[in-house]
Amino acid sequence: MSESVQGRVLRVIATARQRPVESVTPDSTFDELGIDSLDRLNLLFDLEGEFDIQIDDEQAKSVKNVREMIDGITLLVNAKQATSPAK
């Protein structure tokens, strides 16, 4: 994987919010980035497409900042890779 999960998540968020990627950090909160509940839902769709994963809506509601989002997506990506047949 050429780009880390963290880098990809930050890029997706920056693109969705039309911000320079440097302005989005793992320590950013959704409030700081101006992300409301509708924006968060749209971000989930974008991230599901980026990583080809399914994000549980109920679990996603508890995510409060970018670091939690990165951690959750990392777990999902690792779980998907663990169950994928070796090529």
CYANA upper distance limits for C-alpha pairs under 8 A (distance plus 0.5 A):
  3 GLU  CA      7 GLY  CA      6.67
  3 GLU  CA      8 ARG  CA      7.02
  4 SER  CA      8 ARG  CA      6.73
  5 VAL  CA      9 VAL  CA      6.61
  5 VAL  CA     70 ILE  CA      7.56
  5 VAL  CA     73 ILE  CA      8.12
  5 VAL  CA     74 THR  CA      6.90
  6 GLN  CA     10 LEU  CA      6.64
  6 GLN  CA     26 PRO  CA      8.30
  6 GLN  CA     70 ILE  CA      6.29
  7 GLY  CA     11 ARG  CA      6.61
  8 ARG  CA     12 VAL  CA      6.65
  8 ARG  CA     50 GLU  CA      8.48
  9 VAL  CA     13 ILE  CA      6.72
  9 VAL  CA     47 LEU  CA      7.61
  9 VAL  CA     70 ILE  CA      7.01
 10 LEU  CA     14 ALA  CA      6.53
 10 LEU  CA     21 VAL  CA      6.98
 10 LEU  CA     24 VAL  CA      6.58
 10 LEU  CA     25 THR  CA      7.32
 10 LEU  CA     26 PRO  CA      8.10
 11 ARG  CA     15 THR  CA      6.52
 11 ARG  CA     21 VAL  CA      6.17
 12 VAL  CA     16 ALA  CA      6.59
 12 VAL  CA     43 LEU  CA      8.23
 12 VAL  CA     46 ASP  CA      7.55
 12 VAL  CA     47 LEU  CA      7.45
 12 VAL  CA     50 GLU  CA      8.44
 13 ILE  CA     17 ARG  CA      6.59
 13 ILE  CA     21 VAL  CA      8.49
 13 ILE  CA     24 VAL  CA      7.93
 13 ILE  CA     43 LEU  CA      7.39
 14 ALA  CA     18 GLN  CA      6.25
 14 ALA  CA     19 ARG  CA      5.41
 14 ALA  CA     20 PRO  CA      6.53
 14 ALA  CA     21 VAL  CA      5.49
 14 ALA  CA     23 SER  CA      8.10
 14 ALA  CA     24 VAL  CA      6.78
 15 THR  CA     19 ARG  CA      6.85
 15 THR  CA     20 PRO  CA      8.25
 15 THR  CA     21 VAL  CA      7.99
 16 ALA  CA     43 LEU  CA      7.62
 17 ARG  CA     33 LEU  CA      8.18
 19 ARG  CA     23 SER  CA      7.16
 19 ARG  CA     24 VAL  CA      8.30
 20 PRO  CA     24 VAL  CA      7.97
 24 VAL  CA     28 SER  CA      6.78
 24 VAL  CA     33 LEU  CA      8.18
 25 THR  CA     66 VAL  CA      7.73
 26 PRO  CA     65 ASN  CA      8.23
 26 PRO  CA     66 VAL  CA      5.56
 26 PRO  CA     67 ARG  CA      5.06
 26 PRO  CA     70 ILE  CA      8.07
 27 ASP  CA     65 ASN  CA      7.64
 27 ASP  CA     66 VAL  CA      6.85
 27 ASP  CA     67 ARG  CA      6.54
 28 SER  CA     32 GLU  CA      6.87
 28 SER  CA     33 LEU  CA      7.52
 28 SER  CA     65 ASN  CA      6.72
 28 SER  CA     66 VAL  CA      6.27
 28 SER  CA     67 ARG  CA      8.14
 29 THR  CA     33 LEU  CA      6.98
 29 THR  CA     64 LYS  CA      7.16
 29 THR  CA     65 ASN  CA      4.80
 29 THR  CA     66 VAL  CA      6.56
 30 PHE  CA     34 GLY  CA      6.59
 30 PHE  CA     35 ILE  CA      5.41
 30 PHE  CA     36 ASP  CA      7.70
 30 PHE  CA     64 LYS  CA      7.11
 30 PHE  CA     65 ASN  CA      5.97
 30 PHE  CA     66 VAL  CA      7.52
 31 ASP  CA     35 ILE  CA      6.36
 31 ASP  CA     36 ASP  CA      7.83
 35 ILE  CA     39 ASP  CA      5.88
 35 ILE  CA     40 ARG  CA      6.72
 36 ASP  CA     40 ARG  CA      6.59
 37 SER  CA     41 LEU  CA      6.81
 38 LEU  CA     42 ASN  CA      6.89
 39 ASP  CA     43 LEU  CA      6.60
 40 ARG  CA     44 LEU  CA      6.73
 41 LEU  CA     45 PHE  CA      7.11
 42 ASN  CA     46 ASP  CA      6.84
 43 LEU  CA     47 LEU  CA      6.52
 44 LEU  CA     48 GLU  CA      6.49
 44 LEU  CA     55 ILE  CA      7.58
 45 PHE  CA     49 GLY  CA      6.76
 46 ASP  CA     50 GLU  CA      6.64
 47 LEU  CA     51 PHE  CA      6.60
 47 LEU  CA     52 ASP  CA      8.45
 47 LEU  CA     53 ILE  CA      8.47
 48 GLU  CA     52 ASP  CA      5.82
 48 GLU  CA     53 ILE  CA      5.45
 48 GLU  CA     54 GLN  CA      6.31
 48 GLU  CA     55 ILE  CA      7.18
 49 GLY  CA     53 ILE  CA      7.59
 51 PHE  CA     77 VAL  CA      7.68
 53 ILE  CA     76 LEU  CA      7.50
 53 ILE  CA     77 VAL  CA      7.63
 53 ILE  CA     80 LYS  CA      8.19
 55 ILE  CA     59 GLN  CA      8.27
 55 ILE  CA     60 ALA  CA      7.49
 55 ILE  CA     76 LEU  CA      8.46
 56 ASP  CA     60 ALA  CA      6.63
 57 ASP  CA     61 LYS  CA      6.86
 58 GLU  CA     62 SER  CA      7.77
 59 GLN  CA     63 VAL  CA      7.74
 63 VAL  CA     68 GLU  CA      6.33
 63 VAL  CA     69 MET  CA      6.78
 64 LYS  CA     68 GLU  CA      7.30
 64 LYS  CA     69 MET  CA      8.46
 65 ASN  CA     69 MET  CA      7.02
 66 VAL  CA     70 ILE  CA      6.68
 67 ARG  CA     71 ASP  CA      6.64
 68 GLU  CA     72 GLY  CA      6.60
 69 MET  CA     73 ILE  CA      6.63
 70 ILE  CA     74 THR  CA      6.51
 71 ASP  CA     75 LEU  CA      6.85
 72 GLY  CA     76 LEU  CA      6.90
 73 ILE  CA     77 VAL  CA      6.52
 74 THR  CA     78 ASN  CA      6.52
 75 LEU  CA     79 ALA  CA      6.57
 76 LEU  CA     80 LYS  CA      6.61
 77 VAL  CA     81 GLN  CA      6.68
 78 ASN  CA     82 ALA  CA      6.61
 79 ALA  CA     83 THR  CA      6.90
 80 LYS  CA     84 SER  CA      6.62
